[in-house]
Every structure is written in structure tokens, then in C-alpha cells.
């Protein structure tokens, strides 16, 4: 489980998470429309989710 760790901490690599497809989940950030947007990506399949728990 993801536990109580912030999106920013996950993005920095403090915790390695595994998706249901067996790939590593990494957090990415994009600056668009004047806001910073964070999302989780499975490195193996390329699937995206709002938070890592969506990919687990």
C-alpha cells in the first residue's frame, strides 16, 4: 500500500511502488495553465493515474 506519504515525496523517489502490471510507478509533474499538476505513471505500460493507488 501507498501509506501516508505525500505526492511530492513519491516524486522525489523516497518510496518505490509497483503497479498491478508489474512496472515501477513514478510520479511526474507538469506545469500547465499556471498550475503544477502531479500524476502517477507506470513505467512498464505507460498507464497514468491521479495518484499511485489508482495504478495498484
Phi and psi in degrees as GROMACS dihedral restraints (atoms count N, CA, C in turn):
[ dihedral_restraints ]
;  ai    aj    ak    al  type     phi  dphi    fc
    3     4     5     6     1   -72.6    20    10
    4     5     6     7     1   -37.1    20    10
    6     7     8     9     1    76.0    20    10
    7     8     9    10     1  -163.8    20    10
    9    10    11    12     1   -98.3    20    10
   10    11    12    13     1    80.6    20    10
   12    13    14    15     1  -138.5    20    10
   13    14    15    16     1   137.7    20    10
   15    16    17    18     1   -71.1    20    10
   16    17    18    19     1   160.6    20    10
   18    19    20    21     1   -59.8    20    10
   19    20    21    22     1   -39.8    20    10
   21    22    23    24     1   -67.3    20    10
   22    23    24    25     1   -37.9    20    10
   24    25    26    27     1   -65.9    20    10
   25    26    27    28     1   -38.4    20    10
   27    28    29    30     1   -66.3    20    10
   28    29    30    31     1   -37.2    20    10
   30    31    32    33     1   -64.9    20    10
   31    32    33    34     1   -33.0    20    10
   33    34    35    36     1   -78.0    20    10
   34    35    36    37     1    -7.4    20    10
   36    37    38    39     1    90.8    20    10
   37    38    39    40     1    21.5    20    10
   39    40    41    42     1   -70.1    20    10
   40    41    42    43     1   -23.0    20    10
   42    43    44    45     1  -143.0    20    10
   43    44    45    46     1   130.9    20    10
   45    46    47    48     1   -93.3    20    10
   46    47    48    49     1   123.3    20    10
   48    49    50    51     1  -115.5    20    10
   49    50    51    52     1   152.2    20    10
   51    52    53    54     1  -118.1    20    10
   52    53    54    55     1   135.3    20    10
   54    55    56    57     1   -82.4    20    10
   55    56    57    58     1   171.7    20    10
   57    58    59    60     1   -68.9    20    10
   58    59    60    61     1   -15.1    20    10
   60    61    62    63     1   -93.5    20    10
   61    62    63    64     1    -0.3    20    10
   63    64    65    66     1    94.2    20    10
   64    65    66    67     1    -0.5    20    10
   66    67    68    69     1   -91.7    20    10
   67    68    69    70     1   164.8    20    10
   69    70    71    72     1   -79.9    20    10
   70    71    72    73     1   137.9    20    10
   72    73    74    75     1   -94.2    20    10
   73    74    75    76     1   126.5    20    10
   75    76    77    78     1  -121.9    20    10
   76    77    78    79     1   148.9    20    10
   78    79    80    81     1   -95.4    20    10
   79    80    81    82     1   136.8    20    10
   81    82    83    84     1  -126.2    20    10
   82    83    84    85     1   155.1    20    10
   84    85    86    87     1  -128.3    20    10
   85    86    87    88     1   141.1    20    10
   87    88    89    90     1  -133.0    20    10
   88    89    90    91     1   135.6    20    10
   90    91    92    93     1   -96.7    20    10
   91    92    93    94     1   111.4    20    10
   93    94    95    96     1  -143.3    20    10
   94    95    96    97     1   144.9    20    10
   96    97    98    99     1    54.2    20    10
   97    98    99   100     1    35.4    20    10
   99   100   101   102     1    76.2    20    10
  100   101   102   103     1    11.1    20    10
  102   103   104   105     1  -132.3    20    10
  103   104   105   106     1   152.0    20    10
  105   106   107   108     1   -89.5    20    10
  106   107   108   109     1   127.1    20    10
  108   109   110   111     1  -118.3    20    10
  109   110   111   112     1   127.3    20    10
  111   112   113   114     1  -106.1    20    10
  112   113   114   115     1   142.6    20    10
  114   115   116   117     1  -152.4    20    10
  115   116   117   118     1   157.2    20    10
  117   118   119   120     1   -98.8    20    10
  118   119   120   121     1   142.9    20    10
  120   121   122   123     1  -133.1    20    10
  121   122   123   124     1   135.9    20    10
  123   124   125   126     1   -84.9    20    10
  124   125   126   127     1   122.8    20    10
  126   127   128   129     1   -67.9    20    10
  127   128   129   130     1   -29.3    20    10
  129   130   131   132     1   -75.5    20    10
  130   131   132   133     1   -47.7    20    10
  132   133   134   135     1  -103.8    20    10
  133   134   135   136     1   -21.3    20    10
  135   136   137   138     1    85.4    20    10
  136   137   138   139     1     5.1    20    10
  138   139   140   141     1   -66.1    20    10
  139   140   141   142     1   146.1    20    10
  141   142   143   144     1  -119.5    20    10
  142   143   144   145     1   150.5    20    10
  144   145   146   147     1  -146.6    20    10
  145   146   147   148     1   161.1    20    10
  147   148   149   150     1   -64.8    20    10
  148   149   150   151     1   -40.8    20    10
  150   151   152   153     1  -137.4    20    10
  151   152   153   154     1   160.7    20    10
  153   154   155   156     1   -58.1    20    10
  154   155   156   157     1   -32.6    20    10
  156   157   158   159     1   -60.7    20    10
  157   158   159   160     1   -27.2    20    10
  159   160   161   162     1   -66.9    20    10
  160   161   162   163     1   -22.6    20    10
  162   163   164   165     1  -100.6    20    10
  163   164   165   166     1    -4.2    20    10
